[in-house]
Amino acid sequence: MSTVVLLVFTGLGLGALYFLVASGLSLIFGLMDVLNFAHGALLSIGAYATWWAASGQLPGAGPGGAGFLLAVLFGTAVGTLAAVVLELAVIRPLYTRPREQILATVGVGLSVPALLSGVWGADARPFPGPEALSGTFGLLGARIPVNRLVLIAAALTVLIALKLFLSRTRHGLVVRAGVEDRAMVTALGIDVRKAFTLVFAIGGAAAALGGALGGLYFGSVDPGQGTSLLIFAFVVVVMGGMGSVAGAALASVGVGLVQQFANYYTAAGLGDLAVVVMLAALLLVKPSGLTGRLA
């Protein structure tokens, strides 16, 4: 029983991390039809910025208490800024050229990890987190890492915030309308480009937050972390349904749990295969994904 409980919370924590990456990707890919292969690089930027700040390089930041919160905010802000720069400098000139768009984002996605390796080395760096988040608590005989709860709480907060943004705010409604009929929204005098930049900023913030908290989950940061997580983020987006934040949340939970249970009860590494099989089975039964709609 204790093993099952531990696997459930570990799977939920991993699923929460997938959702933080996939939520922004779902907005960008599902809403704006931009296949952003540089999204994982935004996670890496947020992770390294948080690691740099929490290591004492940023005044007031540190590995504990309010200092760590400041480090996370700094990492998220840096990732958000990187997303805005990416949209303005690379994506915006290529909105009508999807082939070049893919090549450009792939190039950015490869160059950022190379840059991080050149500056800080290719080896993983220990992540300085608060002592309070490095411990465990008891539940039904299992010792659950506290940082799993932090990831789950962050994912739930992002999910609620995105749902409210899309359904209750003017900018969210503009984004939804701009996706459906960009020409009509522009004719009404609304600058859709600014709304799309905002979507990129939100997506970058979620990915950078995932990178900042992913350091707690893995205990370290490395240049290729964002690239490996991006693969599963794409799986989550496709399984959940294009542009569906709620669908991405459901798919994240499923992927995280299946991966953890398969790795434990079969052989290490077969969890990835189990996720691929689950994706294929879902698409055969329901090609549009779990929800198949904007929600």
KETOR-666020 format. One line per 2 residues: for each residue z, y, x of N, C-alpha, C. Coordinates in pm, whole numbers, padded with zeros to 5 digits. Atoms other than C-alpha are relative to their C-alpha. Layout:
<rs>
Z,Y,X,Z,Y,X,Z,Y,X ~ ...
</rs>
This chain:
<rs>
00000,-00121,00083,00000,00000,00000,00000,00126,00086 ~ -00009,-00116,-00087,00092,00242,00277,-00133,00028,00070
00131,-00017,-00064,-00244,00180,00446,-00099,00065,-00095 ~ 00091,-00056,00100,-00434,00258,00126,00031,00149,-00021
-00039,-00140,00020,-00237,00580,00075,-00046,00086,00117 ~ 00043,-00074,-00119,-00306,00690,00433,-00151,00018,00002
00146,-00008,00002,-00677,00610,00399,-00049,00098,-00107 ~ 00039,-00093,00107,-00697,00802,00072,00015,00145,00046
-00022,-00138,-00043,-00545,01118,00219,-00089,00037,00118 ~ 00090,-00028,-00111,-00748,01086,00537,-00142,00021,-00051
00133,-00017,00060,-01063,01042,00329,-00013,00131,-00076 ~ 00003,-00128,00072,-00974,01339,00109,-00005,00118,00097
00004,-00106,-00100,-00910,01551,00417,-00138,00013,00062 ~ 00135,-00003,-00054,-01246,01452,00564,-00099,00052,-00103
00086,-00050,00107,-01412,01511,00228,00014,00150,-00019 ~ -00022,-00144,00011,-01253,01857,00213,-00076,00074,00111
00073,-00060,-00112,-01401,01933,00555,-00150,-00001,-00028 ~ 00141,00007,00037,-01742,01813,00438,-00035,00106,-00104
00029,-00096,00106,-01715,02034,00131,-00006,00142,00053 ~ 00002,-00135,-00055,-01634,02346,00332,-00135,00029,00067
00132,-00018,-00061,-01958,02292,00523,-00108,-00003,-00106 ~ 00106,00020,00098,-02162,02172,00227,-00004,00107,-00108
-00001,-00101,00106,-02052,02444,-00016,-00093,00116,00033 ~ 00091,-00107,-00041,-02225,02717,00182,-00143,-00049,00010
00135,00058,-00009,-02521,02488,00250,-00060,-00018,-00138 ~ 00047,00017,00137,-02545,02416,-00122,-00051,00132,-00058
00045,-00131,00046,-02569,02787,-00198,-00131,00039,00064 ~ 00118,-00045,-00074,-02826,02855,00071,-00121,-00089,-00028
00108,00097,00020,-03033,02538,00027,-00035,-00013,-00148 ~ 00024,00023,00142,-02990,02486,-00346,-00042,00124,-00076
00031,-00122,00073,-03004,02847,-00464,-00123,00071,00054 ~ 00103,-00083,-00061,-03239,03009,-00215,-00115,-00081,00057
00106,00088,-00050,-03450,02707,-00118,-00026,00021,00149 ~ 00010,-00018,-00146,-03378,02772,00251,00065,-00120,00066
-00049,00117,-00070,-03342,02458,00460,00056,00046,00134 ~ -00062,-00064,-00116,-03096,02603,00710,00063,-00103,00094
-00052,00096,-00097,-03059,02362,01001,00093,00065,00102 ~ -00093,-00069,-00089,-02856,02627,01184,00138,00013,-00062
-00128,-00014,00068,-02570,02596,00935,00113,-00065,00080 ~ -00102,00064,-00082,-02384,02356,01163,00042,00086,00118
-00032,-00090,-00110,-02404,02614,01440,00104,00104,-00043 ~ -00098,-00095,00051,-02206,02854,01218,00140,-00061,00002
-00129,00069,-00008,-01930,02593,01197,00050,-00001,00144 ~ -00040,00003,-00140,-01928,02559,01576,00046,00136,00048
-00039,-00136,-00038,-01912,02936,01618,00139,00031,-00054 ~ -00133,-00023,00057,-01615,02957,01380,00108,-00080,00069
-00098,00085,-00068,-01441,02667,01554,00035,00055,00137 ~ -00027,-00050,-00134,-01480,02811,01902,00065,00139,-00003
-00064,-00132,00012,-01389,03164,01791,00148,-00015,-00034 ~ -00140,00026,00034,-01070,03028,01634,00075,-00056,00120
-00062,00059,-00120,-00994,02818,01942,00026,00107,00106 ~ -00013,-00107,-00099,-01052,03120,02167,00115,00094,-00036
-00106,-00092,00044,-00826,03343,01958,00137,-00066,00004 ~ -00129,00069,00003,-00551,03083,01911,00051,-00034,00140
-00041,00026,-00139,-00549,03022,02289,00066,00120,00065 ~ -00067,-00119,-00051,-00405,03371,02331,-00092,00107,00052
00095,-00100,-00050,-00724,03560,02412,-00010,00123,-00090 ~ 00004,-00112,00094,-00700,03780,02101,00142,00053,-00020
-00134,-00057,00017,-00402,04020,02087,00056,-00027,-00140 ~ -00065,00030,00127,-00162,03910,01814,-00025,-00140,-00050
00031,00136,00044,-00322,03568,01770,00069,-00101,00091 ~ -00065,00104,-00078,-00171,03243,01888,-00001,-00132,-00073
00004,00133,00060,-00115,02875,01811,00100,-00024,-00112 ~ -00102,00023,00101,00168,02926,01565,00019,00115,-00096
-00038,-00099,00099,00268,03107,01248,-00109,00098,-00036 ~ 00095,-00105,00035,00103,03439,01169,-00109,00014,00104
00101,-00008,-00105,-00077,03427,01503,-00114,-00097,-00025 ~ 00106,00097,00029,-00265,03113,01399,-00082,00045,-00121
00072,-00052,00117,-00352,03266,01061,-00098,00109,00043 ~ 00089,-00103,-00051,-00496,03565,01246,-00118,-00062,00074
00107,00068,-00073,-00696,03328,01468,-00102,-00059,-00097 ~ 00091,00057,00100,-00841,03152,01162,-00081,00110,-00067
00072,-00113,00061,-00930,03485,01002,-00105,00055,00096 ~ 00095,-00048,-00101,-01095,03594,01327,-00120,-00094,00010
00108,00097,-00009,-01297,03272,01351,-00091,00004,-00121 ~ 00079,-00009,00123,-01407,03299,00989,-00084,00127,-00002
00074,-00126,-00004,-01508,03663,01037,-00117,-00007,00098 ~ 00108,00013,-00098,-01712,03581,01348,-00113,-00087,-00056
00102,00086,00061,-01891,03298,01163,-00075,00072,-00110 ~ 00065,-00078,00106,-01961,03531,00870,-00100,00099,00059
00089,-00096,-00067,-02108,03794,01100,-00123,-00071,00058 ~ 00112,00077,-00055,-02322,03528,01272,-00098,-00039,-00109
00086,00037,00112,-02454,03417,00931,-00085,00119,-00046 ~ 00075,-00120,00040,-02553,03773,00840,-00110,00033,00100
00100,-00024,-00105,-02730,03822,01173,-00113,-00102,-00011 ~ 00101,00105,00014,-02909,03489,01123,-00094,00029,-00116
00084,-00028,00116,-03031,03588,00779,-00091,00120,00024 ~ 00079,-00122,-00020,-03146,03936,00880,-00107,-00017,00108
00090,00006,-00116,-03307,03846,01213,-00096,-00118,-00004 ~ 00082,00122,-00007,-03444,03496,01155,-00055,-00041,-00136
00041,00055,00129,-03452,03393,00789,-00081,00097,-00083 ~ 00066,-00095,00091,-03556,03711,00608,-00149,00015,00029
00145,-00012,-00023,-03893,03749,00785,-00078,-00127,-00035 ~ 00068,00128,00020,-03969,03383,00703,00023,-00058,-00140
-00027,00051,00134,-03877,03356,00333,-00123,-00064,-00064 ~ 00123,00054,00059,-04239,03289,00239,-00071,-00098,00092
00061,00092,-00097,-04307,03063,00539,00099,-00112,00031 ~ -00102,00104,-00014,-04092,02750,00496,-00016,-00085,00126
00019,00083,-00119,-04250,02559,00785,00058,00068,00123 ~ -00055,-00075,-00113,-04168,02830,01038,00151,00018,-00014
-00143,-00014,00028,-03830,02870,00871,00078,-00120,00055 ~ -00064,00122,-00048,-03740,02510,00949,00003,-00003,00152
00006,00001,-00146,-03857,02538,01309,00096,00100,00062 ~ -00088,-00105,-00054,-03664,02861,01363,00146,-00040,-00011
-00141,00036,00016,-03336,02730,01220,00036,-00122,00086 ~ -00025,00112,-00091,-03370,02404,01415,00023,00052,00141
-00016,-00060,-00133,-03413,02614,01729,00137,00064,00018 ~ -00134,-00063,-00007,-03099,02815,01653,00108,-00108,00002
-00099,00107,00006,-02911,02496,01564,00015,-00076,00131 ~ -00007,00067,-00131,-02995,02349,01906,00048,00093,00110
-00033,-00094,-00108,-02949,02663,02112,00147,00040,00000 ~ -00140,-00041,00006,-02599,02755,01989,00092,-00102,00068
-00083,00097,-00074,-02436,02425,02101,-00027,00003,00151 ~ 00033,-00009,-00143,-02622,02458,02433,00067,00121,00062
-00066,-00120,-00050,-02486,02811,02472,00150,-00021,00014 ~ -00143,00028,-00007,-02133,02697,02392,00033,-00093,00117
-00020,00091,-00114,-02168,02415,02646,-00011,00075,00132 ~ 00017,-00076,-00123,-02290,02661,02907,00118,00090,00031
-00113,-00093,-00020,-01996,02895,02854,00131,-00074,00022 ~ -00131,00068,-00005,-01707,02653,02796,-00008,-00147,00040
00013,00138,-00042,-01846,02319,02909,-00027,-00093,-00117 ~ 00036,00096,00104,-01963,02012,02719,00118,-00085,-00047
-00116,00082,00038,-01621,01844,02710,00077,00062,-00116 ~ -00083,-00047,00111,-01397,01867,02404,00121,00077,00053
-00116,-00081,-00036,-01124,02131,02423,00113,-00025,-00099 ~ -00113,00018,00092,-00775,02062,02280,00018,00123,-00087
-00013,-00110,00095,-00721,02272,01970,00146,00040,-00016 ~ -00140,-00045,00009,-00402,02482,01973,00039,00033,-00145
-00042,-00023,00137,-00253,02447,01625,00151,00014,-00011 ~ -00145,-00015,00020,00091,02523,01480,00072,-00134,00001
-00080,00122,-00003,00365,02266,01536,00024,-00053,-00142 ~ -00030,00041,00138,00435,02264,01161,-00116,-00078,-00061
00116,00068,00055,00080,02142,01092,-00040,-00123,00080 ~ 00032,00118,-00082,00081,01873,01359,00088,-00120,-00034
-00090,00108,00037,00353,01666,01196,-00051,-00081,-00117 ~ 00034,00085,00114,00355,01415,00911,00110,00008,-00105
-00101,00012,00106,00536,01360,00582,-00015,-00138,-00064 ~ 00000,00133,00056,00627,01040,00405,-00042,-00002,-00145
00043,00018,00138,00459,00920,00085,-00032,-00147,-00024 ~ 00022,00140,00037,00483,00567,-00059,-00009,-00090,00125
-00004,00081,-00121,00562,00426,00283,-00098,00040,00108 ~ 00100,-00043,-00098,00279,00606,00462,00043,00133,00059
-00024,-00129,-00066,00305,00891,00712,-00132,00078,-00002 ~ 00123,-00076,00022,00047,01150,00605,00002,00125,00088
00007,-00124,-00079,-00063,01423,00852,-00003,00123,-00091 ~ -00011,-00121,00083,00025,01766,00712,-00134,00075,-00004
00124,-00078,-00002,-00310,01912,00819,-00101,-00048,-00103 ~ 00088,00047,00108,-00485,01692,00558,00021,00083,-00125
-00030,-00082,00118,-00309,01889,00286,-00056,00141,00015 ~ 00054,-00134,-00024,-00416,02216,00448,-00149,00002,-00029
00144,00009,00025,-00782,02108,00441,-00030,-00013,-00149 ~ 00023,00019,00144,-00758,01992,00079,00026,00129,-00076
-00032,-00127,00066,-00592,02319,-00027,-00109,00104,00026 ~ 00106,-00096,-00034,-00858,02524,00157,-00127,-00031,-00079
00120,00038,00073,-01140,02326,-00007,00012,00035,-00148 ~ -00021,-00034,00141,-00991,02371,-00356,-00011,00151,-00021
00007,-00146,00011,-00953,02745,-00294,-00143,00049,00006 ~ 00141,-00039,-00013,-01315,02778,-00181,-00079,-00040,-00124
00069,00045,00121,-01436,02574,-00480,00023,00095,-00116 ~ -00032,-00091,00111,-01255,02796,-00730,-00063,00137,00023
00056,-00132,-00030,-01366,03114,-00553,-00152,00003,-00021 ~ 00145,00004,00017,-01732,03007,-00550,-00039,-00010,-00147
00028,00011,00143,-01725,02906,-00916,00016,00135,-00069 ~ -00023,-00132,00059,-01579,03244,-01010,-00106,00099,00044
00102,-00090,-00051,-01828,03426,-00788,-00132,-00018,-00074 ~ 00129,00026,00064,-02130,03258,-00946,-00002,00030,-00149
-00002,-00013,00146,-02015,03285,-01307,00062,00129,-00052 ~ -00075,-00114,00052,-01796,03595,-01329,-00031,00133,00069
00026,-00126,-00071,-01929,03853,-01082,-00146,00042,-00016 ~ 00136,-00053,00013,-02234,04077,-01096,-00090,-00056,00109
00081,00049,-00110,-02355,03968,-00753,-00037,-00147,-00020 ~ 00029,00140,00026,-02327,03603,-00853,-00110,-00017,-00104
00103,00005,00103,-02534,03661,-01165,-00135,00046,00053 ~ 00124,-00047,-00061,-02792,03855,-00963,-00063,-00110,00085
00051,00110,-00083,-02822,03565,-00722,-00064,-00107,-00087 ~ 00053,00103,00089,-02870,03315,-01004,-00130,00044,-00064
00123,-00051,00062,-03127,03536,-01175,-00112,00014,00103 ~ 00102,-00017,-00104,-03306,03609,-00847,-00064,-00130,00040
00056,00132,-00031,-03349,03240,-00782,-00099,-00043,-00107 ~ 00086,00040,00110,-03500,03185,-01125,-00128,00082,-00006
00119,-00087,00010,-03736,03486,-01124,00024,00123,00087 ~ -00026,-00108,-00095,-03718,03704,-00814,-00081,00125,-00033
00085,-00115,00030,-04009,03927,-00920,00056,00082,-00116 ~ -00054,-00071,00116,-03852,04012,-01256,00127,00078,00037
-00123,-00067,-00040,-03513,04095,-01103,-00031,00121,00087 ~ 00041,-00113,-00085,-03683,04316,-00842,-00058,00112,-00084
00061,-00100,00088,-03878,04492,-01118,00106,00079,-00076 ~ -00109,-00070,00069,-03545,04582,-01280,00073,00096,00093
-00061,-00092,-00095,-03455,04779,-00967,00114,-00057,00078 ~ -00109,00066,-00072,-03215,04524,-00819,-00053,-00054,00132
00041,00046,-00133,-03240,04457,-00447,00052,-00143,00022 ~ -00039,00140,-00013,-03237,04077,-00437,00031,-00036,00144
-00021,00032,-00141,-03248,04079,-00058,00146,00017,00040 ~ -00141,-00021,-00030,-02896,04221,-00039,00086,-00113,-00057
-00075,00109,00061,-02772,03954,-00278,-00015,-00128,00082 ~ 00022,00119,-00081,-02930,03682,-00063,00074,00009,00133
-00079,-00017,-00122,-02769,03828,00249,00147,-00030,-00027 ~ -00139,00029,00039,-02436,03811,00066,00022,-00151,-00011
-00012,00146,00010,-02500,03442,-00009,00011,-00062,00139 ~ -00008,00050,-00137,-02562,03378,00360,00136,00029,00061
-00132,-00035,-00053,-02241,03562,00447,00108,-00092,-00056 ~ -00098,00089,00062,-02042,03352,00199,-00013,-00141,00056
00022,00133,-00057,-02201,03032,00326,00050,-00009,00143 ~ -00048,-00002,-00139,-02128,03129,00685,00151,00003,00007
-00147,-00007,00002,-01767,03213,00599,00061,-00137,-00030 ~ -00051,00133,00035,-01714,02871,00436,-00018,-00097,00117
00025,00089,-00115,-01873,02690,00733,00093,00033,00116 ~ -00090,-00040,-00110,-01671,02892,00985,00144,-00039,-00029
-00134,00044,00038,-01352,02821,00791,00013,-00151,00021 ~ 00000,00143,-00026,-01445,02453,00805,00015,-00030,00148
-00013,00018,-00143,-01484,02484,01180,00140,00031,00050 ~ -00135,-00039,-00041,-01150,02661,01217,00102,-00107,-00036
-00096,00102,00044,-00963,02398,01014,-00039,-00139,00048 ~ 00043,00128,-00057,-01174,02112,01151,00067,-00027,00133
-00073,00017,-00124,-01000,02174,01481,00135,-00067,-00022 ~ -00126,00065,00034,-00675,02073,01310,-00022,-00148,-00029
00028,00138,00040,-00833,01757,01170,-00030,-00088,00121 ~ 00041,00080,-00115,-00992,01637,01493,00090,00018,00122
-00087,-00027,-00113,-00739,01793,01731,-00070,00061,00119 ~ 00077,-00058,-00111,-01016,01941,01946,-00126,00063,-00056
00132,-00056,00034,-01341,02136,01940,-00098,-00038,00109 ~ 00103,00028,-00098,-01667,02048,02107,-00131,00058,-00051
00123,-00068,00040,-02018,02201,02102,-00081,-00073,-00106 ~ 00081,00076,00095,-02174,01919,01899,00066,-00029,-00132
-00075,00029,00122,-01914,01914,01623,-00073,00045,-00126 ~ 00070,-00053,00116,-02113,02131,01386,-00124,-00079,-00034
00123,00075,00023,-02433,01931,01431,00029,-00133,-00068 ~ -00033,00129,00061,-02267,01599,01347,00049,00016,-00144
-00048,-00023,00136,-02092,01741,01040,-00111,00048,-00092 ~ 00111,-00051,00082,-02415,01906,00922,-00075,-00114,-00067
00071,00114,00057,-02575,01565,00867,00066,-00045,-00130 ~ -00071,00044,00121,-02307,01463,00620,00004,00111,-00105
00005,-00110,00096,-02313,01809,00462,-00130,-00005,-00080 ~ 00127,00015,00071,-02682,01759,00377,00007,-00117,-00098
-00016,00115,00089,-02596,01416,00232,00079,00041,-00124 ~ -00085,-00045,00112,-02326,01578,00016,-00079,00090,-00095
00078,-00092,00084,-02562,01852,-00108,-00100,-00077,-00084 ~ 00100,00078,00072,-02831,01601,-00205,00066,-00088,-00106
-00070,00086,00096,-02583,01366,-00371,00057,00081,-00116 ~ -00063,-00081,00104,-02412,01646,-00562,-00099,00063,-00094
00099,-00070,00081,-02732,01804,-00691,-00026,00137,00059 ~ 00037,-00124,-00066,-02921,02101,-00553,00065,00122,-00066
-00058,-00123,00050,-02724,02422,-00591,00126,-00019,-00081 ~ -00120,00025,00079,-02429,02256,-00765,00122,-00006,00090
-00123,-00003,-00080,-02100,02353,-00604,00096,-00108,-00048 ~ -00086,00104,00054,-01907,02123,-00838,-00050,-00138,00042
00057,00127,-00043,-02146,01839,-00755,00028,-00027,00146 ~ -00030,00016,-00143,-02096,01901,-00383,00146,-00040,00020
-00142,00036,-00010,-01719,01879,-00435,00021,-00148,-00033 ~ -00012,00141,00037,-01747,01543,-00613,-00058,-00091,00107
00065,00082,-00103,-01988,01407,-00354,00081,-00002,00129 ~ -00082,-00006,-00122,-01763,01522,-00069,00116,-00098,-00007
-00111,00094,00018,-01471,01325,-00210,-00050,-00144,00016 ~ 00054,00135,-00008,-01687,01015,-00252,-00039,-00039,00141
00046,00029,-00136,-01840,01037,00097,00119,-00019,00093 ~ -00117,00010,-00086,-01505,01096,00267,00077,-00130,-00021
-00075,00122,00029,-01333,00806,00091,-00077,-00125,00042 ~ 00081,00117,-00036,-01618,00559,00134,-00006,-00017,00151
00010,00007,-00146,-01651,00644,00501,00129,-00052,00062 ~ -00128,00043,-00057,-01280,00597,00575,00031,-00145,-00033
-00032,00138,00039,-01236,00275,00378,-00096,-00099,00067 ~ 00097,00091,-00063,-01556,00121,00516,00029,-00015,00149
-00031,00008,-00144,-01462,00208,00875,00123,-00086,00026 ~ -00125,00074,-00023,-01116,00054,00833,-00015,-00148,-00035
00003,00138,00047,-01196,-00262,00638,-00121,-00080,00050 ~ 00112,00073,-00059,-01525,-00349,00808,00004,00017,00152
00002,-00027,-00144,-01619,-00235,01158,-00020,00148,00022 ~ 00013,-00143,-00031,-01598,00106,01319,-00147,00038,00008
00139,-00046,00001,-01920,00295,01254,-00076,-00041,-00123 ~ 00070,00043,00120,-02020,00106,00941,00025,00095,-00118
-00022,-00100,00104,-01875,00389,00734,-00120,00089,-00019 ~ 00120,-00082,00009,-02182,00596,00816,-00111,-00073,-00075
00100,00081,00071,-02406,00312,00700,00032,-00009,-00148 ~ -00040,00008,00140,-02205,00280,00380,-00036,00128,-00075
00035,-00128,00062,-02262,00651,00309,-00150,00006,-00028 ~ 00145,-00001,00018,-02638,00612,00358,-00040,-00091,-00117
00028,00092,00111,-02644,00310,00123,00040,00063,-00133 ~ -00045,-00065,00122,-02444,00505,-00135,-00096,00110,-00042
00097,-00105,00030,-02688,00797,-00110,-00127,-00060,-00059 ~ 00122,00063,00048,-02989,00569,-00155,00018,-00055,-00141
-00025,00057,00133,-02832,00391,-00453,00008,00109,-00106 ~ -00013,-00109,00096,-02744,00719,-00623,-00135,00062,-00033
00130,-00062,00023,-03091,00865,-00577,-00094,-00091,-00078 ~ 00081,00093,00078,-03249,00549,-00718,00038,00005,-00148
-00049,-00003,00137,-03031,00571,-01028,-00015,00139,-00062 ~ 00003,-00137,00051,-03018,00949,-01061,-00056,00093,00109
00063,-00078,-00107,-03268,01135,-00840,00046,00145,00009 ~ -00043,-00140,-00001,-03130,01477,-00939,00139,00019,00055
-00136,-00011,-00052,-02786,01398,-00796,00103,-00014,-00110 ~ -00108,00021,00095,-02448,01379,-00965,-00006,00097,-00117
00008,-00100,00107,-02498,01701,-01163,-00142,00048,-00023 ~ 00139,-00040,00012,-02853,01808,-01087,-00021,00135,-00062
00014,-00133,00058,-02791,02165,-01192,00084,00098,00078 ~ -00075,-00107,-00063,-02655,02499,-01078,00133,00014,-00071
-00130,-00007,00066,-02282,02491,-01147,00109,00026,00102
</rs>
